[in-house]
Amino acid sequence: MPFQDKMLTCRECGAEFAFTAGEQEFYASKGLLNEPVRCPTCRAARKSRLAPSGEKGVSQPREMFTTVCAACGKPAHVPFVPRTDRPVYCDECYRRLRQERD
């Protein structure tokens, strides 16, 4: 079924925008059944408002936690809350243990 460009009206700003044949083909390939209801400008604005970091592609820095390495006793910085029932390793010891395991 050949796709043809369609003109749609944006739900937010009321402007007309083209839903191109290429976009329709992409939607169909992803199994998307509904046509877009916002123009590209309003879609981008909405996406940036809803993004947790406030800007597309820019992420928040990860919160790091400091603990003691279970192997060597040096400080270890990890991106998760360490639990007392599981060993936590510094980067150096973790790499060494992983190589030994593989």
N, C-alpha and C positions, 0 to 999 in steps of 0.2 A: 504494500500500500504506500504510494508516494505521498510524502508530507508536503504541505504548502504553507507558506507564511500566513499567520492569522494576526489580526489586530485585536488586542484585548484592552480592557479598561482597568486601570489600577484601582484597587479597593481603597487605598490610603489617600492618594493625591488626585485621583480622577483622570490622570493623563492617559492617553492611548500609548500602547507600546506593542512592538512586534514580538510575537511568539514564533520564532523562525523555524523553518523546516528542520534545521540541524538540532535546535533545542528540543523539538518534538521527538526527533529520532532518539536523542539522548534520554529523554523521559521514558520513552517506550522501552529502551534497552535496560533501564533500571527498574522497570515494572511500575513506574509511577503512573497513576491513573488520572490524577487531577491536574488541570492546567494551572499555571501560576496565577495568583490573584493580585500580586504586587509587581510594579515595574522594577527593572534592575536597580534603580536608585533607591527606591523604598525598601527593596529586599536587602541591599547592602547596609542601609541605615538600621534596619531592624536587627540584622545579624550582629552588627557591632554593639547595639544596645543590649542584646541578649548574651553576648560573649562574656564569660566570667572575667577575662582580663581587660575588657573594655576596647581592645583593638584586635582586629583579626591578625593572627599570626604571631602575636606577642603574648607569651605566657608569663604567668607570675613566677617569681623565683621559688624553687622548692624549699620547703621548711626542712632544715636539717637538725638532727639530734646528735648529741655527743654522748658516747658511752665508752667503755673500756673493752679493747679487743680481748676475746676469750683465749686467743693463742699466744700473743706476745705481750699483752698488758698495756700497749700504747693506746692513746686516745683514738677512737674511731668515730667518724662522722657519717651518719646514715640517714636516708630520707624516710625513715619510719620510726615509730615509737618502739624502742627496744623493750622486749619482754624478758622477765627474769628466768623463764623456763626454757629459753632457747639461746644458744650461743650467738654472739655477734662478733664479726671479724672486721679488722681494718682492711682497706683495699689490698694491701700487699699480701696479707695472710689469706684473704679470700681467693685471690688469683692463684696463689700457691696451692691451696687446698683443692681448688677446682681443677687445676692441671693434674694433680695427683689422682683425682677421682676419674678423670677422662682418660 
